[in-house]
């Protein structure tokens, strides 16, 4: 008889733990759950059974797949729910399906072209007889194939931004037959004419080739109908990609609610935050569980998935410090010989790859990948890309000499044990789509991307350490990446294990030779007792470190609920509600250590919306509000040029005129009047000036630092203070309210024939963060740190760790500034300083070149990270 009999109920498990006890009797998985897996499952079952959005953080090797699978299988069995387990790539989905099968969890693999899916497998999912294992793109799609799940399990959630935003991201590349120039013409009134000319040029200047510009939202709104017509025509003519055509389906009628970013190579139209609230396949499921090895803080997860709130289940006890496997971080550019001869770095890296046989190379973009492939791959080494290993990693792991080069892909590749022992990270991973490049580069809102950047570094460096006993060397290349990961605040925000490994790697790179680094790599690769003795240093350091949220994380977490809600309102053209919500966003981003450049963008968006409402309603109060928001955007974005590039024809009639007086200069003159109460008295000023001039002409440290404090008072800093005998503090800190801060590290006692090293540069670069932590406030945009030294040489490794806000200043430049300020003060005193207004003082200080807007550019001519002028290489 071929009929199948319906069996009685097999019994519904009381919870996921009981479910696994049943599965373990017959499966091929572990006999029991690990303690921390049980802790997470109990927390979810007891406290979050009905929570719509829950995030679980479990490090690599901690059994995340089993935890997620048991949650899904429990809901499927106990409640008959359709469950979809989503992965970033087909290769990871295949691995996940194999693991779930091993654990005894019923599943079907639904990846690839939908028309090739097995009908029976699909039916097993839709009838809730098996979990569907699929990829993000089958849910986040203009025509989603997995559109009826009741529970979504979202793996590697920290890496999902591109997949989630994809359906609403319309990108047009500058190809010969593309619609790039057609779209550019449609947007001409939304861009500064100079920007349009640069983008139309056949061969723009190098400095503009990689710039990213924002089109005026007011201008985009005015041309939305025409823009949609241009894009529709282009889609019909095949002048945009299929992916762009799919995105156009979801963007129709919403182009005026999108951001438009343009560069010489491509343009991108997308909402700032993906409107997932209106995407039924993602929003309709009653529950979503986000799983990640790196969740981070600051609202990154909510922004990525467009959710107003996601509840976190804390990382299990014991895993908050311990990571997976061991990484030996190496900084070739900091070694004594390679730092002095950068051209030799490429051959050295090629030699290391040849010695290891296989290496995975992670780069932020195609340009970096191509450059690495040309210059740093050894002869005879097979070069593979993502498409070569999408379905089977054996193409790489069975090749004795191969480099797997991946652009902007820091997740989704697992290379355990002898599959790979070498990872190469090239460049700072902050070059995703144009929106990310705009936020990081043009806007300078680094804080809002911090968690994303750190997650990519941590996950990328862990591609070849996939279990507790695994190990791999990690080479960190290029100045921007090296400068970033050697910052103490960046390391402190990372997992303690990574923090300890990075610190160990830096210590064993700086001052070492490249030959010594090769010897260390040999010891590490052997991984015998000689390495185990050294490894204890990392373990001991790890146990002393505590992970700390990055500056601004609390404010960003506080603002994210209203950010998402504001964009949901924008997507529905509820402009007044959106404006009210943006006010709440800006309130959350005020004070403390909030990221002001990110606030600048929201102020600008508020200005555009207020202007739009004013034109619709005729309300003059909204015109005033728009002007105020625009002014606040200017102040918060000080030091950036993105607003200057928004001098579009459509905005010239609406943007308020810029103030005639630089707010920094005005702030300084109020500071001068404050300090004049004490300093303007003849005996005081003459005595103080005489003492300070003598100190600045000499070298003893303490008098020199005291002179810098007086110099700050003469310059009009609201607060000018010394280090208070704290070696970690700046030698002098000048606070110009919330407009600008200046910190000083003075090496007055150094010999001119000496050499400025990486240690001093690293310390000076951290001073602004020290001041921010001490004051409990955010560092204002464009604030500089100055390192004053007579040393004629800079060690090459110092360039690699220098941050972009750090500048080299010579003693004679400080004496020149001192003399300018003293002349201005003496002139002001002859005119009865106490009776002068801030406006009167502006004219006096301007005549002497003593305004901050005049002396700051003179002191910022030599950024250390690129500085070769006036110094010698070691």
Buried (B, 14 or more C-beta within 10 A) or exposed (E): EEEEEEEEEEEEBEBBBEBBEBBBEEBEBBEEBBEBBBBBBEBBBEEBEEBBBBBBBBBBBBBBBBBBBBBBBBBBBBEEBBBBBBBBBBBBBBBBBBBBBBBBBBBBBBBBEBEEBEEEBBEBBBEBEBBBBBBBBBBBBBEBBBBEBBBBBBBBBBBBBBBBBBBBBBBBEBEEEBBBEBBBBBBBBBBBEEBBEBBBEEEBEEEBEBBBBBBBBBBBBBBBEBBBEBBBEBBEEEBBBEBBBBBBEBBEEBBBBBBBBBBBBBBBBBBBBBBBBBBEBBBEBEBBBBBBBBBBBBBBBBBBBBBBEBEBBEBBEEBBBBBBBBBBBBBBBBBBBBBEEBEBBBEBBBBBBBBBBBBBBBBBBEBBBEBBBEEBBBEEBBBBBBEBBBBEBEBBBEBEBBBBBBBBBBBBBBBBBEBBBBBBBBBBBBBBBBBBBBBBBBBBBBBBBBBBBBBBBBBBBBBBBBEEEBBBBBBBBBBBBBBBBBBBBBBBBBBBBBBBBBBBBBEBBBBBEBEBBBEBBEBBBEBEEEBEEBBEBBEEBBEEBEBBBBBBBBBBBBBBBBBBBBBBBBBBEBBBBBBBBBBBBBEBBBEBBBBBBBBBBBBBBBBBBBBBBBBEEEEEEBBEBBBBBBBBBBBBBBEBEBBEBBBBBBBEEBBBEEEEBBBBBBBBBBBBBBBBEEBBEEEEBEEBBEBBBEBBEEBEEEBBBBBBBBBBBBBBBBBBBBBEEEEEBBBBBBBBBBBBBBBBBBBBEBEEEBBBBBBBBBBBBBBBBBBBBBBEBBBBBBBBBBBBBBBBBBBBBBBBBBBBBBBBBBBEBBBBBBBBBBBBBBBBBEEEBEEBEBEBBBEBBBEBBBBBBBBBEEBBEBBBBEBEEEBEEB
